[in-house]
Amino acid sequence: MIKEKKIIEFINELDSKTPTPGGGALAAVCGALASSLGGMVSRYSIKKKGLEDYEKIIEEALENFLICKERLLELADDDVKAYQNFKNAVKSKNKDDIANATKHSIETAYNIAKCAYTILNNAYNIAKYGNQNLLSDAIITGYYAWATMQSGLTLVKDNLNYLKDNDYKESFKEEIKEFIVETDNLISKIRNLSEEKNHNYRRIFNV
């Protein structure tokens, strides 16, 4: 299981001529790291003087980070299994098995993206209402969540290309459109918040 590996073991497996772990597992681990960093910011914000009015929001964020961290580590392994199932299905040449294995890959990637959305949403909350001494960490949580979400959606898009089930594809595309709009709004809010708090590195470095 990926969550039982040391970091060096995981990154060495990524940097090898084997198909798994690949981009999906990496995306999930990236999201789990984001959740962990968001959890740290939340813990330093709970019961902090001056933040009493926002304690419920921050406690909720911490709970969501913990759930997403565990779920994403599970999804990292699910991504590895999904690839293996697809490979076996292709070998069998059974069209139904191939279609089902492809759908499993799509749904695993989409679940990774959805977890990332939850992290992104809560990253905004801790950036806005949490301990401002850790604002950089809250923003980084959001950016890592964004990377995870973009990676998950990239895999969804790529795997949809292998399907011939047009009804499935169209229903998925409609759902994803709404999802993308929501996540674009969230990352914009995090960037705007960074601007408001004079935390824009481009401005600081005159880029």
Secondary structure, DSSP 8 states (H G I E B T S, - for coil): -GGGS-HHHHHHHHTSSSSSS-HHHHHHHHHHHHHHHHHHHHHHHTT-TT-GGGHHHHHHHHHHHHHHHHHHHHHHHHHHHHHHHHHHHHHHT-HHHHHHHHHHHHHHHHHHHHHHHHHHHHHHHHHHHS-GGGHHHHHHHHHHHHHHHHHHHHHHHHHHTT---HHHHHHHHHHHHHHHHHHHHHHHHHHHHHHHTT--HHHHTT-
